[in-house]
Amino acid sequence: MRVSTAAARGEVPGRVGQRRHTADAPADRAPRGSGGTARTSRRHDDRSARAGGPYHAPMIPRRPLARALLAVFPVLVAAHLAVQLLGAESWARPTQVLLMPALALAVLAAAERPRRRPVALLLVALFFSWLGDALPAPAGGDTAFLLMVGGFLAAQLVYAFAFWPYRRRSALFHRRWLLAPYLGAVAALVWLCAPHAGGLLLPVLAYGLVLGLMAVLATGVGAWAAAGGALFLASDSLIALRAFVPGFALPQDGFWVMAGYCAAQACIALGVLQRANGRPAEHSLPR
């Protein structure tokens, strides 16, 4: 079976078709008068550092460059989604290939130095995601689809590797009942798509399994990353259904796939930054 990238990634183009939180110690009573709150905060941070406790840095530093670059990403996303809604196909690919580089620049500016291992792996995953967005453009048919799947399979493997150190906080070991929706989603996807995948069954099956593993492991990183993993699974499920299930059609599916994809990448990036910048996630899993 041949799957065109246009059908799979939506040409509409777009990506369619292609610690448990430790509560802060109670702050000392701030002295009356100006500067009390700042002095109290500094004393609290100094005590945390001397005790070996976590330093609660902001998820996004207050440096102007980091804030500015982070603001560029949603602007580009809004422009690309507008292109999807308007059906302006000639602008879809050019706007799409700008998304992951913009997010990577924001991560570089926001990550505290020295940059920790999860941030480095996040940047690698964003690079492979960009390849998955860009490589299929000059190709066609099954070749384009396989290039897209190859890029994103590499991205999901890197994400899974980045999240693996947090596995004992994830649904694999904690609140295992949360595995049910992930396993159910992957199983239903395979059941629906396998009969029509033809020669693409093995790569699509491998991608689905790795994507599901990444989404489960993301629950150990924190709430932001968990949301990103779930959104990634939902977005790519729409891609698979559109590509392989005859008659499946969702109005403006290019818009929904790209909205889910961009939100997923942004949530994962925020989750990794939250942990890497020294601020534990509120809770890795819901209670």
C-alpha positions as CSV (number, residue, x, y, z in Angstrom):
1,M,0.0,0.0,0.0
2,R,1.3,3.4,-0.9
3,V,0.7,6.3,1.4
4,S,1.4,9.8,0.1
5,T,2.9,12.3,2.4
6,A,0.2,14.7,1.3
7,A,-2.4,12.4,2.6
8,A,-0.5,11.4,5.7
9,R,0.9,14.7,6.8
10,G,-1.9,16.8,5.4
11,E,-0.7,18.8,2.6
12,V,-2.9,20.7,4.1
13,P,0.6,20.0,4.8
14,G,1.6,20.0,8.2
15,R,2.5,17.2,10.4
16,V,-0.7,15.4,9.4
17,G,-0.1,12.4,7.4
18,Q,3.5,12.3,8.2
19,R,10.1,13.9,42.4
20,R,7.1,14.0,43.7
21,H,6.9,17.6,44.6
22,T,8.4,18.6,47.9
23,A,6.4,21.4,49.3
24,D,8.4,24.5,50.0
25,A,9.4,24.8,53.6
26,P,7.3,27.5,55.4
27,A,8.9,30.8,54.9
28,D,10.1,32.9,57.8
29,R,7.8,35.7,58.7
30,A,8.9,38.6,56.6
31,P,9.8,41.7,58.6
32,R,7.7,44.7,58.2
33,G,8.9,47.2,55.6
34,S,10.3,47.1,52.2
35,G,12.6,44.3,51.1
36,G,11.3,41.9,53.8
37,T,10.0,39.4,51.2
38,A,13.2,39.4,49.2
39,R,15.4,38.9,52.3
40,T,13.2,36.0,53.4
41,S,13.4,34.4,50.0
42,R,17.2,34.7,49.9
43,R,17.5,33.2,53.4
44,H,15.2,30.3,52.4
45,D,17.3,29.6,49.2
46,D,20.6,29.8,51.2
47,R,19.2,27.3,53.8
48,S,18.1,25.0,51.0
49,A,21.5,25.1,49.3
50,R,23.3,24.4,52.6
51,A,21.0,21.5,53.4
52,G,21.4,20.0,50.0
53,G,17.7,20.5,49.2
54,P,16.4,21.6,45.8
55,Y,16.8,25.1,44.7
56,H,13.4,26.3,43.4
57,A,14.5,28.1,40.3
58,P,11.7,29.4,38.0
59,M,10.8,27.1,35.2
60,I,11.5,29.9,32.7
61,P,14.3,32.2,33.8
62,R,13.4,35.9,33.9
63,R,16.2,36.7,31.4
64,P,14.7,38.8,28.7
65,L,16.1,36.7,25.9
66,A,14.6,33.5,27.2
67,R,11.2,35.2,27.6
68,A,11.4,36.8,24.1
69,L,12.3,33.5,22.4
70,L,9.6,31.6,24.2
71,A,7.1,34.2,23.0
72,V,8.2,33.7,19.4
73,F,7.2,30.0,19.4
74,P,3.4,30.5,20.0
75,V,3.4,33.3,17.4
76,L,4.8,30.9,14.8
77,V,2.4,28.2,15.9
78,A,-0.5,30.6,15.5
79,A,0.6,31.6,12.0
80,H,1.0,27.9,11.0
81,L,-2.4,27.0,12.4
82,A,-4.0,29.9,10.5
83,V,-2.4,28.6,7.4
84,Q,-3.9,25.2,8.1
85,L,-7.4,26.7,8.6
86,L,-7.2,28.8,5.5
87,G,-5.9,26.0,3.3
88,A,-2.9,28.1,2.1
89,E,-0.9,25.1,1.1
90,S,2.1,27.0,-0.3
91,W,2.8,28.5,3.2
92,A,2.2,25.3,5.2
93,R,5.6,23.7,4.8
94,P,7.7,26.9,5.2
95,T,5.9,27.8,8.4
96,Q,6.0,24.2,9.7
97,V,9.8,23.8,9.4
98,L,10.3,27.0,11.5
99,L,8.5,25.5,14.6
100,M,11.0,23.1,16.1
101,P,14.1,25.4,15.6
102,A,12.2,28.2,17.3
103,L,11.3,26.0,20.3
104,A,15.0,24.7,20.4
105,L,16.3,28.3,20.6
106,A,13.8,29.0,23.4
107,V,15.1,25.9,25.3
108,L,18.7,26.9,24.8
109,A,18.0,30.4,26.2
110,A,15.9,29.2,29.1
111,A,18.0,26.3,30.4
112,E,20.3,27.0,33.3
113,R,24.0,26.5,32.8
114,P,25.7,24.1,32.8
115,R,22.9,22.4,30.8
116,R,21.9,19.1,32.2
117,R,21.5,15.8,30.4
118,P,17.7,16.0,30.0
119,V,18.0,19.4,28.2
120,A,20.7,18.1,25.8
121,L,18.5,15.1,25.0
122,L,15.5,17.4,24.5
123,L,17.4,19.4,22.0
124,V,18.4,16.2,20.1
125,A,14.8,15.1,20.1
126,L,13.7,18.4,18.7
127,F,16.3,18.1,16.0
128,F,15.0,14.7,14.9
129,S,11.4,16.1,15.1
130,W,12.5,18.8,12.7
131,L,13.9,16.2,10.4
132,G,10.6,14.4,10.5
133,D,8.9,17.6,9.5
134,A,11.3,18.6,6.8
135,L,12.7,15.5,5.1
136,P,9.4,14.3,3.5
137,A,9.0,17.5,1.5
138,P,11.1,16.6,-1.6
139,A,10.1,12.9,-1.5
140,G,6.8,11.3,-2.3
141,G,4.7,8.2,-1.6
142,D,5.9,5.6,0.8
143,T,9.4,7.0,0.8
144,A,8.2,10.3,2.2
145,F,6.0,8.5,4.8
146,L,9.0,6.4,5.9
147,L,11.2,9.4,6.1
148,M,8.7,11.1,8.4
149,V,8.2,8.0,10.5
150,G,12.0,7.6,10.7
151,G,12.6,11.1,12.0
152,F,9.9,10.9,14.6
153,L,10.9,7.4,15.7
154,A,14.4,8.7,16.4
155,A,12.8,11.6,18.3
156,Q,10.6,9.3,20.4
157,L,13.6,7.0,21.2
158,V,15.6,10.0,22.4
159,Y,12.7,11.2,24.5
160,A,12.3,7.7,26.1
161,F,16.0,7.6,26.8
162,A,15.7,11.1,28.4
163,F,12.8,10.1,30.6
164,W,14.1,6.6,31.6
165,P,15.9,7.9,34.8
166,Y,12.5,9.0,36.1
167,R,10.8,5.6,35.3
168,R,10.2,4.7,38.9
169,R,7.9,7.8,39.2
170,S,6.0,6.9,36.1
171,A,3.0,4.7,35.5
172,L,5.3,1.8,34.9
173,F,5.9,1.5,38.7
174,H,3.5,4.0,40.4
175,R,-0.3,4.2,39.9
176,R,-0.2,1.4,37.4
177,W,-3.9,1.7,36.6
178,L,-2.9,4.7,34.6
179,L,-1.3,2.3,32.1
180,A,-4.7,1.3,30.9
181,P,-5.6,4.3,28.7
182,Y,-2.1,4.2,27.1
183,L,-2.2,0.5,26.4
184,G,-5.8,0.8,25.2
185,A,-5.0,3.6,22.8
186,V,-2.0,1.8,21.3
187,A,-3.9,-1.5,21.0
188,A,-6.9,0.2,19.4
189,L,-4.7,2.0,16.9
190,V,-2.9,-1.2,15.9
191,W,-6.3,-3.0,15.5
192,L,-7.7,-0.3,13.3
193,C,-4.7,0.4,11.2
194,A,-3.0,-3.0,10.8
195,P,-5.4,-4.5,8.2
196,H,-4.7,-1.6,5.9
197,A,-1.0,-0.8,6.5
198,G,0.3,-3.4,4.0
199,G,4.1,-3.2,3.7
200,L,4.2,-0.3,6.2
201,L,2.9,-2.4,9.0
202,L,6.2,-3.1,10.7
203,P,7.6,0.5,10.8
204,V,4.2,1.8,11.9
205,L,3.9,-0.9,14.6
206,A,7.4,-0.1,15.9
207,Y,6.6,3.6,16.0
208,G,3.4,3.1,17.8
209,L,5.0,1.0,20.5
210,V,7.9,3.4,21.0
211,L,5.5,6.4,21.1
212,G,3.4,4.6,23.7
213,L,6.5,3.9,25.8
214,M,7.6,7.5,25.6
215,A,4.2,8.7,26.7
216,V,4.1,6.4,29.7
217,L,7.7,7.3,30.8
218,A,6.8,11.0,30.5
219,T,4.4,10.6,33.5
220,G,7.5,10.2,35.6
221,V,9.0,13.5,34.7
222,G,6.1,15.7,35.8
223,A,2.7,17.0,34.9
224,W,3.9,19.1,32.0
225,A,5.8,16.3,30.3
226,A,3.0,13.8,31.0
227,A,0.5,16.1,29.2
228,G,3.0,16.4,26.3
229,G,3.3,12.7,26.0
230,A,-0.4,12.2,26.0
231,L,-0.9,14.9,23.4
232,F,1.8,13.4,21.2
233,L,0.1,10.1,21.3
234,A,-3.3,11.7,20.4
235,S,-1.8,13.7,17.6
236,D,0.0,10.9,15.9
237,S,-3.0,8.6,16.4
238,L,-4.9,11.0,14.1
239,I,-2.2,10.8,11.6
240,A,-2.3,7.0,11.5
241,L,-6.1,6.8,11.4
242,R,-6.2,9.3,8.5
243,A,-3.4,7.4,6.6
244,F,-4.6,3.9,7.0
245,V,-8.3,3.7,7.9
246,P,-10.5,4.0,4.8
247,G,-13.2,6.6,5.2
248,F,-11.7,8.2,8.3
249,A,-12.1,12.0,8.1
250,L,-12.0,14.7,10.7
251,P,-12.9,18.2,9.7
252,Q,-9.8,20.4,9.6
253,D,-7.7,17.4,10.7
254,G,-4.5,19.2,9.6
255,F,-5.3,21.9,12.1
256,W,-6.0,19.5,15.0
257,V,-2.9,17.3,14.3
258,M,-0.6,20.3,14.2
259,A,-2.2,21.9,17.3
260,G,-1.7,18.7,19.2
261,Y,1.8,18.3,18.0
262,C,2.9,21.8,18.8
263,A,1.3,21.7,22.2
264,A,2.9,18.3,22.9
265,Q,6.4,19.5,22.1
266,A,5.9,22.7,24.1
267,C,4.6,20.8,27.2
268,I,7.5,18.3,27.0
269,A,10.0,21.2,26.8
270,L,8.4,23.0,29.7
271,G,8.4,19.8,31.8
272,V,12.1,19.1,31.1
273,L,13.0,22.7,31.8
274,Q,11.1,22.6,35.1
275,R,13.0,19.6,36.3
276,A,16.4,20.5,34.8
277,N,16.3,24.1,36.2
278,G,15.9,22.7,39.7
279,R,12.2,23.0,40.4
280,P,10.6,19.7,41.0
281,A,7.3,19.0,39.3
282,E,4.2,19.4,41.4
283,H,3.4,15.7,41.2
284,S,4.6,13.2,38.6
285,L,1.3,11.5,38.7
286,P,-2.2,12.5,39.8
287,R,-3.2,11.4,43.3
